[in-house]
Amino acid sequence: MELVRSSGRTVTEVARELGVSSEDLRGWVKQARVDRGSQTSANCPGRGRRH
């Protein structure tokens, strides 16, 4: 996921290089963004990870 964020390349380009589907990589990138947001707001009421 970091490679997508830092490289300036598209998800499709990175996925092709890694040998994974672009849809899978997109989902992982999206989840990483959610996780980063959850980590910074975990102490706020009503926010954080869903179970």
Backbone hydrogen bonds, N-H to C=O, Kabsch-Sander energy under -0.5 kcal/mol:
donor,donor_aa,acceptor,acceptor_aa,energy
5,R,1,M,-2.0
6,S,2,E,-2.9
7,S,3,L,-1.8
8,G,4,V,-0.8
14,V,10,T,-2.2
15,A,11,V,-2.9
16,R,12,T,-2.3
17,E,13,E,-2.0
18,L,14,V,-2.3
19,G,15,A,-1.4
20,V,15,A,-2.2
25,L,21,S,-2.2
26,R,22,S,-2.5
27,G,23,E,-2.0
28,W,24,D,-2.2
29,V,25,L,-2.7
30,K,26,R,-2.6
31,Q,27,G,-2.5
32,A,28,W,-2.3
33,R,29,V,-1.9
34,V,30,K,-2.0
35,D,31,Q,-2.9
36,R,32,A,-2.3
37,G,33,R,-2.0
38,S,34,V,-2.5
39,Q,35,D,-2.3
40,T,36,R,-1.5
41,S,37,G,-1.2
42,A,38,S,-0.5
44,C,41,S,-1.7
47,R,44,C,-1.8
